Amino acid sequence: MNTNCLGVTRRDCLQLGLTTLLGGGLATAMRASSGTNKIAPKAKSCILIWMDGGPTHYETFDPKPDAPSEYRGDFKAIPTKTNGMMVSEHMKGLAAISDKLAIVRSIRHDQGNHGAGNHYMTTGAPPRIPVGCGAFVSFHPSMGSVTAAEVGAPAGLPAYFSFPSMTRSGGPNFLGAKYAPFVVEENPDQHDFRVRDVALPSGLTAGRFADRSDVRVEVDRFRRFLDKTSGDPAIALDEHYLQAAELMKSKEAQAAFNIGREPEKVRQAYTRTAFGQRALLARRLVEAGVPFITLNDGGWDHHTKLFDALKTRLPSWDQVVSALISDLDQRGLLDTTLVIALGEFGRTPQINKDGGRDHWANAMSVLFAGGGTPGGQVIGATDKKGFAAIERVVSPENFASTIYTKLGIDPNKLLYAPNGRPSHIVSDPMPIKELMG
């Protein structure tokens, strides 16, 4: 299992997802429509590659070849086809397509633990109270849930997917269960890959399923199911089950998840790994019109033996991400699909006694591609040893506002919680201008 230094597993995330469904569905959020700016979308979909645990910026997108060895580390920096952009020696695939990439090296914040950092970067809102490193928190709707609410779902499919689990702050909060991610836990690289809730259970015929659905319709006529202000958590689960029933009947869903239709050459290009095939599945969902997909990729919390781990991890990761971007480009989808890769923070400048790097929120790197993003550029810079972002410093709020603006969502829009408390989608609605095109 991929865990971080607190031992948080995929099962913990799934348990949080259920809690979010129940809590978020206690009432339906009201969304303000007055005063919202109309924004022409540059992107129709976003694929967020979440590198859970906090990837090192030194060994990925911000190498420091001239720093002393205790900072520089074991890996060499290699040039890319973009002047002035260097990356790790184990990222040759991305180096070859750097003209399609924009690397932001100057995002920083003050939340140096997993729980708080995850919340800040996946919602664009800092935690309102101190949050422990192992916490699963949701003080604000995630970017995926806001996108699902504001953009809407394609015919027959949910608007927000997360593979193979929800990130710890990836839920809808007060927006309600309807906008929680549809989690696909199953591994698409298995020969018998079958998504739960997208196909009828074994032994259940279409006729029996229709009969059971009719019975549920009758039950749903009870007053409590019709009263959306009752506060009954069953309403949240009811919306979840209705979504599952629609998926079972959806031809679009059946087609999107039939990854076996892909030529073996394409599947090999993405690597025959769980992460690679999930990236390929994300591309198929983009083709089906899904606006937000998260690839929750754990195992980036390298406090020990960082270089040994990344010698194996990085080349495969690089192949998957470069294959995804190239595939989208070849299919004419990259212009309308935003691909992002990041974690909750960067890693410490000095290598620790165990050959690893620890949590460090003063500097991190984020990969952007597609969705109208001008490629072949580096935004911002850290100091010579990578301690802190010092040039063109931007915040998690600016990061989130960039994503929302590209998707045609006004980041300055007010949302209203069930108790009437107003909240801007993002407190600072200014996007990172260099990424806007």
PEBELFEN-V560609 format. One record per run of one state. SS is the DSSP state (A for helix, B for strand, O for the rest). FROM is the first residue (numbers start at 1). LEN is the number of residues. Records with the same first field share a line. If there is no record, write none. Layout:
BEGIN
SS->FROM-LEN + FROM-LEN
END
This chain:
BEGIN
O->1-9 + 25-5 + 32-13 + 52-17 + 73-4 + 80-6 + 89-3 + 97-1 + 108-6 + 124-19 + 152-8 + 164-9 + 176-1 + 180-2 + 185-11 + 197-2 + 200-6 + 220-3 + 227-7 + 250-1 + 257-2 + 262-2 + 270-4 + 288-4 + 298-8 + 331-3 + 343-3 + 348-11 + 361-3 + 371-6 + 380-1 + 383-6 + 392-2 + 395-1 + 407-7 + 417-5 + 425-8 + 436-2
A->10-15 + 69-4 + 92-5 + 98-3 + 114-10 + 143-9 + 173-3 + 177-3 + 206-14 + 223-4 + 234-16 + 251-6 + 259-3 + 264-6 + 274-14 + 306-25 + 334-3 + 396-11 + 433-3
B->30-2 + 45-7 + 77-3 + 86-3 + 101-7 + 160-4 + 182-3 + 196-1 + 199-1 + 292-6 + 337-6 + 346-2 + 359-2 + 364-7 + 377-3 + 381-2 + 389-3 + 394-1 + 414-3 + 422-3
END
